Every structure is written in C-alpha cells, then in structure tokens.
C-alpha cells in the first residue's frame, strides 16, 4: 500500500508517553502532534523526535483533533491518543481496509490488557455511550474507538463542529448519517502514561458523556460533497 498517511496525535502534557508513541508511527507516515497547551515540554520533545507540531490554543479534545485534521495533507488521516494506551503501529491495517474499499471509517475497539488499563467508571461510561450510539445510528458498535482511520477529504466533508469531548462521537454520527461503512477492529488497550484528563475521574467521565449526549440530540445535517 503506497498511500500517504498523517497520524493526528492530540497532546496535553504527554512528555512521558511521547517517545513510546512516536517510535511506533509506521515508517513513511507523518506524525502530527497537536499541542493543546502543554507545560511539560511536550511540543519541544515531539519536534525533537521528528514530529510535525501544531499549536491549538483553544482547550478541548475536539479542538486539538480538528486542528490536526486541518493541518493534515495526506490522503488518509488517522487519530490516536497520545498517552501510550494505544499502539499507532496497528494503524496500517486500518488504512488498508479504507484504501481497499472495505470501510469508510475504521475504529479500534479497545480490549484492556490489564484491569488498571480501563477503570470501572470509564468502562461504565463507555457501555452507556455504546448503547446510545447503537440507538442513534443503528451501527453495531461497542466502543467509540479513539484509534481510527478515514480519508481526509471525506472527514472534512463531515463539517464537524464539536470542539470538546463530543468530537469523536460527532464524527461517527455524521459518518452514519452520510451512509458511511463504519467498522471496528479489536485493539489492545494498555495502561496510559500519566493521568487521563477525561476518564481519570468520575466527574471527567460523566462530563464527557454529557457532551456526547448533546451530540446525539443533534438533528441529521446535510453533508458537504
């Protein structure tokens, strides 16, 4: 497969995880680290390790992801958390399935390797979210899948607007509304380096669920060609 690929890595104080993540970016692919206000030297470290660094001053996971999408230039764009919980080295199979026409959006279904990898409150939130996704879209999904791949031009056509925790969900919902083929692949889920900004607490988890409920209440919108 000779496709060009950019990997968007939203980053907020992930200096501990960055070396592990960046060394697993497939050869020939470009890592786009989107710094979202780090104070631990993450952007400088990422640049020293060969990544392209984009600065997004507006706080929010969606803001960082979308800044990376806008900065991407490759035919295919992948997204991966920057905390060493997911291995970007698994992404070639994701991109292959999109390039071969098997799917339009491929999501990684997280399979925790240890009990500590996915705290109970985070799993509970994910189960509730998966039920809402299935009800809203009819897609037989089990996870929101932070590891994902799609064509860049198609992603831009979704005209995503959420800039907080609802961004990954809005991508799936609008993809479903547009008739995309969305599929899941099992991926190992590892204990993250450092504390999660979202699922590290009950409050953060349910704030994310609340953001996502708002996305699920949106009416289907026309998708730009």
KEMAR-617071 format. One record per residue: residue in three letters; x, y, z of N, C-alpha, C in turn. Coordinates in steps of 0.05 Angstrom, whole numbers, padded with zeros to 5 digits, always signed. Each point is the difference from the previous one (the first is absolute). Layout:
<recs>
ALAXYZXYZXYZ;...
</recs>
This chain:
<recs>
UNK+00017-00024+00000-00017+00024+00000+00018+00025+00000;UNK-00004+00018-00020+00016+00023-00003-00014+00026+00008;UNK-00021-00002+00015-00015+00024+00008+00016+00017+00019;UNK-00005+00027-00003+00013+00018+00019-00019+00003+00024;UNK+00012+00000+00024-00016-00001+00025+00012+00020+00020;UNK-00018+00016+00013+00008+00016+00022-00015-00011+00025;UNK+00015+00000+00023-00012-00009+00025-00002+00023+00019;UNK-00025+00008+00006-00005+00022+00018+00001-00009+00029;UNK+00016+00013+00016+00005-00007+00028-00006+00024+00018;UNK-00025+00002+00010-00006+00022+00019+00016-00003+00025;UNK+00012+00022+00009+00019-00002+00022-00003+00022+00020;UNK-00002-00008+00025+00000+00019+00023+00016-00013+00022;UNK+00025+00010+00003+00018-00010+00021+00004-00030-00002;UNK+00011-00009-00023+00005-00028-00004+00029-00007-00005;UNK+00018+00016+00012+00029-00004-00004+00009-00029+00008;UNK-00013-00011+00020+00008-00027+00009-00007-00021-00021;UNK-00021+00004-00015-00009-00020-00019+00010+00004-00028;UNK+00008+00025-00007+00006+00006-00028+00021-00017-00013;UNK+00023-00006+00013+00020-00017-00013-00011-00027-00008;UNK-00016-00013+00018-00011-00026-00006-00019+00002-00024;UNK-00017+00021+00000-00020+00003-00021+00013+00005-00027;UNK+00019+00019-00001+00011+00009-00025+00018-00021-00012;UNK+00013-00017+00016+00017-00021-00012-00017-00022-00013;UNK-00026+00000+00005-00018-00020-00011-00016+00010-00024;UNK+00005+00025-00008-00013+00010-00025+00012-00015-00023;UNK-00016-00012-00018+00011-00015-00022+00019+00016-00018;UNK+00020-00013-00010+00020+00013-00016-00012+00013-00024;UNK+00008+00024-00006-00010+00015-00023-00025+00016+00006;UNK-00013-00004+00023-00023+00015+00008+00009+00025+00015;UNK-00017+00021+00001+00006+00024+00014-00016+00002+00026;UNK+00014+00005+00022-00013+00004+00026-00006+00030+00003;UNK-00025+00007+00005-00008+00027+00004-00009+00003+00029;UNK+00018+00010+00017-00006+00004+00028-00013+00027+00004;UNK-00024+00001+00010-00015+00025+00004+00002+00007+00030;UNK+00016+00019+00006+00003+00008+00028-00023+00018+00008;UNK-00012-00007+00023-00024+00013+00009+00004+00016+00026;UNK+00025+00010+00002+00007+00017+00023+00017-00014+00021;UNK+00018-00018-00009+00017-00014+00018+00020+00018+00014;UNK+00007-00008+00025+00019+00015+00016+00024-00017+00007;UNK+00001-00025-00011+00021-00019+00008+00021-00004-00022;UNK+00000+00018-00020+00020-00003-00022-00008-00019-00022;UNK-00025-00008+00000-00009-00020-00020+00005+00009-00029;UNK-00007+00025-00007+00004+00008-00028+00030+00000-00009;UNK+00017+00009+00018+00029+00000-00006+00010-00029-00003;UNK-00009-00017+00018+00009-00028-00002-00010-00013-00026;UNK-00025+00005-00006-00012-00012-00025+00016+00009-00024;UNK+00006+00026-00001+00015+00010-00023+00028-00013-00002;UNK+00012-00003+00023+00027-00012+00000+00000-00029-00009;UNK-00023-00013+00003-00003-00028-00008-00011-00003-00029;UNK-00002+00022-00014-00007-00001-00028-00029+00006-00007;UNK-00016+00006+00019-00028+00005-00005-00005+00028-00010;UNK-00021+00004-00016-00010+00026-00007-00017+00010+00024;UNK+00005+00024+00010-00014+00010+00023-00019+00023-00008;UNK-00025-00003+00008-00020+00020-00005-00010+00010+00027;UNK-00003+00026+00003-00009+00012+00026-00030+00007-00003;UNK-00016-00010+00019-00028+00007+00001-00006+00012+00027;UNK-00002+00027+00002-00004+00013+00026-00027-00005+00013;UNK-00020-00005-00016-00026-00005+00011-00001-00027+00013;UNK-00005-00001+00026-00001-00026+00014-00023-00017-00008;UNK+00005-00026-00002-00021-00018-00007+00010-00022-00018;UNK-00007-00025+00006+00009-00023-00016-00008+00004-00029;UNK-00025+00008-00005-00009+00004-00027+00015+00022-00014;UNK+00006+00021+00014+00015+00022-00011+00027-00009-00010;UNK+00014-00017+00016+00026-00010-00007-00002-00019-00024;UNK-00020-00018+00001-00003-00019-00023-00006+00014-00026;UNK-00017+00021+00001-00008+00013-00025+00023+00017-00010;UNK+00016+00012+00018+00023+00015-00010+00020-00019-00014;UNK+00002-00025+00010+00017-00019-00013-00011-00008-00027;UNK-00027-00004-00002-00012-00007-00026+00005+00023-00020;UNK-00003+00025+00008+00004+00022-00018+00029+00002-00008;UNK+00018-00008+00017+00029+00001-00006+00009-00023-00017;UNK-00016-00021-00001+00007-00024-00015+00000+00005-00030;UNK+00018-00013-00014+00002+00003-00029-00002-00027-00015;UNK+00001-00022+00015+00000-00026-00012-00027-00009-00010;UNK+00000-00020-00017-00026-00011-00009-00016-00012+00022;UNK+00013-00012+00020-00013-00014+00022+00009+00013+00026;UNK-00019+00002+00019+00006+00012+00026-00008-00020+00021;UNK+00018-00005+00019-00005-00017+00023+00000+00018+00025;UNK-00014-00009+00020+00000+00013+00026+00009-00020+00021;UNK+00016+00009+00019+00009-00018+00022+00005+00017+00025;UNK-00009-00010+00022+00006+00013+00025+00031+00000+00004;UNK+00009+00021+00014+00029+00004+00003+00010-00008+00027;UNK-00014-00019+00013+00007-00006+00028+00012-00029+00003;UNK+00007-00013-00022+00011-00027+00000-00020-00021+00008;UNK-00025+00006-00001-00020-00021+00005-00008-00016-00025;UNK+00007+00012-00023-00006-00013-00026+00025+00001-00017;UNK+00003-00021-00016+00024-00003-00016-00005+00009-00029;UNK+00011+00022-00009-00004+00009-00027+00012-00019-00021;UNK+00017-00018+00009+00011-00020-00018-00021-00019-00011;UNK-00023+00000+00011-00022-00017-00010-00016+00013-00023;UNK+00006+00025-00005-00017+00016-00019+00002-00009-00030;UNK+00022-00012-00009+00001-00008-00028-00024-00017-00009;UNK-00009-00018+00018-00023-00017-00007-00025+00017-00002;UNK-00003+00020+00016-00023+00018-00001+00000+00014-00027;UNK+00023+00012-00007+00001+00015-00025-00004-00019-00024;UNK+00011-00024+00001-00003-00019-00022-00030-00005-00005;UNK-00015-00003+00021-00029-00006-00003-00015+00023-00013;UNK+00008+00024+00006-00012+00024-00013+00009+00001-00029;UNK+00026-00003-00004+00011+00002-00028-00011-00021-00018;UNK-00005-00024+00011-00011-00022-00016-00030+00001-00004;UNK-00013+00020+00012-00029+00003-00003-00017-00018+00018;UNK+00013-00011+00021-00015-00017+00018-00016+00017+00020;UNK+00009+00024+00005-00013+00018+00020+00007+00028-00007;UNK-00016+00019+00011+00005+00028-00003+00013+00012+00025;UNK-00007-00013+00023+00011+00009+00026+00005-00025+00016;UNK+00024-00003+00009+00008-00024+00017+00006+00010+00028;UNK-00012-00012+00020+00004+00007+00028+00013-00024+00014;UNK+00017+00007+00020+00012-00021+00017-00018-00005+00024;UNK-00009-00025+00003-00015-00008+00024+00020-00008+00021;UNK+00000+00015+00022+00020-00004+00021-00005-00026+00016;UNK+00021-00015+00002+00000-00025+00016+00022+00003+00021;UNK-00007+00006+00025+00020+00005+00021+00017-00024+00006;UNK+00026+00005+00002+00019-00021+00006+00003-00005+00030;UNK-00007+00020+00016+00002-00002+00029-00025+00014+00012;UNK-00006-00007+00024-00023+00013+00014+00004+00030+00003;UNK+00025+00008+00003+00006+00028+00004-00002+00017-00025;UNK+00000-00014-00023+00000+00015-00025-00026+00016-00005;UNK-00022-00011+00011-00026+00013-00004-00016+00000+00026;UNK+00001+00022+00015-00014+00001+00026-00029-00006-00003;UNK-00012-00009+00022-00028-00009+00000-00018+00023-00009;UNK+00004+00024+00010-00018+00022-00007+00002+00007-00030;UNK+00024-00003-00011+00004+00005-00029-00014-00022-00017;UNK+00001-00025+00009-00013-00021-00014-00031+00004+00001;UNK-00010+00008+00024-00028+00004+00002-00010+00023-00018;UNK+00016+00021-00002-00007+00022-00018+00001-00009-00029;UNK+00019-00017-00007+00002-00010-00027-00024-00018-00008;UNK-00008-00017+00019-00023-00017-00005-00025+00016-00005;UNK-00004+00021+00016-00023+00018-00004+00001+00014-00027;UNK+00024+00009-00007+00003+00014-00025-00004-00019-00024;UNK+00010-00024+00002-00004-00020-00022-00029-00005-00005;UNK-00016-00002+00022-00029-00004-00004-00013+00024-00014;UNK+00009+00023+00007-00011+00024-00012+00008+00002-00030;UNK+00024-00008-00006+00009+00000-00028-00016-00019-00016;UNK-00004-00024+00010-00015-00021-00015-00029+00010-00004;UNK-00012+00012+00020-00027+00010-00002-00002+00022-00021;UNK+00019+00018+00000-00001+00024-00018+00007-00007-00029;UNK+00019-00018-00004+00011-00005-00027-00008-00027-00011;UNK-00007-00019+00017-00005-00027-00010+00026-00016-00006;UNK+00023+00013+00005+00026-00014-00005+00005-00019+00024;UNK+00009-00024-00005+00005-00019+00021+00028+00004+00013;UNK+00003+00024+00011+00026+00008+00012+00000-00005+00030;UNK+00024-00006+00011+00003-00006+00028+00018+00021+00014;UNK+00013+00017-00015+00019+00019+00011+00002+00024-00018;UNK+00007+00023+00011+00002+00024-00016+00026+00000-00017;UNK+00019-00017+00008+00024-00004-00017+00017+00024-00004;UNK+00017+00009+00020+00018+00022-00005+00021-00005-00020;UNK+00006-00025-00006+00019-00007-00022-00017-00004-00025;UNK+00005+00016-00021-00018-00001-00022+00013+00010-00026;UNK-00012-00006-00023+00011+00007-00025-00022+00005-00021;UNK+00004+00020-00018-00019+00006-00021+00015+00017-00021;UNK-00014+00006-00022+00012+00018-00020-00003+00029+00010;UNK+00021+00015-00005+00000+00028+00009-00023+00016-00012;UNK-00003-00002-00027-00021+00016-00013-00028-00007+00010;UNK-00004-00025+00006-00026-00008+00011-00005+00011+00028;UNK+00021-00001+00016-00003+00011+00027-00006+00030-00001;UNK+00013+00015-00017-00005+00028-00003-00029+00005-00009;UNK-00010-00018-00016-00027+00002-00010-00022-00003+00021;UNK+00008-00012+00023-00019-00003+00022-00006+00026+00014;UNK+00017+00020-00004-00004+00027+00012-00004-00002+00030;UNK+00019-00013+00014-00003-00004+00029+00002+00027+00015;UNK-00016+00003+00020-00002+00026+00015+00007-00003+00029;UNK-00003-00023+00012+00005-00003+00028+00030+00003+00005;UNK+00007+00014+00022+00028+00004+00006+00007-00009+00028;UNK-00017-00017+00011+00005-00010+00027+00000-00031-00002;UNK-00010-00013+00021+00001-00029+00001-00019-00013-00020;UNK-00018+00015-00012-00019-00012-00019+00011-00003-00028;UNK+00024+00009-00005+00011-00001-00027+00001-00028-00012;UNK+00012-00019+00014+00001-00027-00011-00028-00012-00006;UNK-00019+00006+00017-00027-00010-00004-00013+00014-00023;UNK+00003+00026-00002-00012+00014-00023+00011-00010-00026;UNK+00025-00008-00001+00011-00012-00024-00015-00025-00008;UNK-00005-00017+00020-00014-00026-00005-00029+00005-00008;UNK-00014+00018+00014-00028+00006-00005-00003+00011-00028;UNK+00016+00020-00007-00003+00012-00026+00009-00019-00023;UNK+00019-00017+00006+00008-00020-00019-00023-00019-00005;UNK-00014-00008+00021-00023-00018-00003-00022+00014-00016;UNK-00006+00025+00007-00020+00015-00014+00006+00003-00030;UNK+00026+00000-00007+00008+00003-00028+00002-00027-00014;UNK-00007-00022+00014+00000-00026-00012+00027-00013-00002;UNK+00019+00009+00017+00026-00013+00000-00001-00028+00011;UNK+00018-00017-00010+00004-00026+00012+00020+00003+00023;UNK-00009-00006+00024+00016+00003+00024+00004-00027+00012;UNK+00025-00007+00006+00006-00026+00012+00019+00003+00023;UNK+00002-00022+00016+00017+00000+00023+00021-00022-00003;UNK+00024+00005+00011+00020-00020+00002+00010-00001+00030;UNK+00003-00024+00011+00009-00002+00027+00029+00009+00002;UNK+00006+00016+00021+00028+00010+00005+00005-00003+00029;UNK+00025-00006+00008+00007-00001+00028+00000+00027+00012;UNK-00011+00002+00024-00001+00026+00015+00018-00003+00024;UNK+00020+00018+00001+00021-00002+00020-00003+00021+00021;UNK+00012-00003+00024-00001+00021+00020+00014+00025-00011;UNK-00014+00022+00002+00011+00025-00011+00023+00010+00017;UNK+00017+00017-00011+00021+00013+00014-00012+00026+00012;UNK+00001+00003+00026-00011+00023+00013-00030-00002+00004;UNK-00013+00021+00009-00028+00000+00006-00017+00011-00023;UNK-00022-00014-00005-00018+00009-00022-00013+00027+00007;UNK-00002+00017-00020-00014+00025+00004-00030-00003-00001;UNK-00009-00022-00010-00029-00005-00003-00009-00022+00019;UNK+00010-00025-00005-00009-00023+00015+00015-00005+00026;UNK+00017+00019+00008+00015-00004+00025-00017+00004+00024;UNK-00024+00012-00003-00018+00005+00023-00028-00006-00009;UNK-00018-00005+00020-00028-00003-00006-00011+00025-00013;UNK+00008+00023+00011-00010+00026-00011+00007+00003-00029;UNK+00026-00006-00006+00009+00003-00028-00015-00019-00018;UNK-00004-00024+00009-00014-00020-00017-00029+00009-00006;UNK-00014+00008+00020-00028+00007-00004-00003+00027-00014;UNK+00020+00017+00003-00001+00025-00016+00002-00007-00030;UNK+00018-00019-00006+00002-00009-00027-00026-00012-00010;UNK-00012-00017+00017-00026-00012-00008-00021+00022-00006;UNK+00000+00021+00017-00019+00021-00004+00005+00015-00027;UNK+00026+00005-00006+00006+00012-00026-00010-00017-00023;UNK+00003-00026+00004-00008-00019-00022-00030-00002-00002;UNK-00014+00002+00022-00029+00000-00001-00010+00024-00018;UNK+00014+00022+00003-00008+00024-00016+00004-00006-00030;UNK+00021-00014-00006+00005-00007-00028-00022-00019-00010;UNK-00007-00019+00016-00021-00019-00008-00027+00013-00004;UNK-00004+00023+00012-00026+00013-00003-00001+00017-00025;UNK+00023+00004-00014+00000+00015-00024-00017-00013-00022;UNK-00013+00017-00015-00015-00011-00023+00020-00005-00023;UNK-00005-00020-00016+00017-00005-00023+00003+00025-00017;UNK+00025+00005-00009+00006+00023-00016+00009-00008-00028;UNK-00005+00017-00020+00011-00006-00026+00030-00002+00001;UNK+00011-00019-00014+00029-00004-00001+00011+00011-00025;UNK+00021+00017+00002+00013+00012-00023+00012-00021-00018;UNK-00004+00003-00026+00012-00018-00019+00030+00005-00002;
</recs>
